[in-house]
Amino acid sequence: MLKLRLVLKTTTKKNKDVYLKFNIAPTKHLGFINFINLALNQDKPVSISFEKINKKGDKEESKIVGTFKFEGKSDAELEAEIKDREKKRKKQHQKRVQG
């Protein structure tokens, strides 16, 4: 069975990668993939914002917003990224074992 996850990534001032991962429910896969494809094919920016929902169900828009564009990667770029991530993971593991 396919798992789908949204991964947000940033780096700290010390150039450490920080990830936040959200699993996407199987019932939402098709809609999520269609949204991504639409944004890619139309070459339009995507805006992101947050809603705060209280216990009563009242929604309040957060003051944090952003805009970005999706970019497709080639297979070679993906392979290089995976290898780089594995190297970093192994390096961190060695530091933990030694330190």
Beta strands, then each sheet from edge to edge (+ up, - down):
strand 1: 4-11
strand 2: 17-24
strand 3: 46-53
strand 4: 59-68
sheet 1: 1+ 2-
sheet 2: 3+ 4-
end
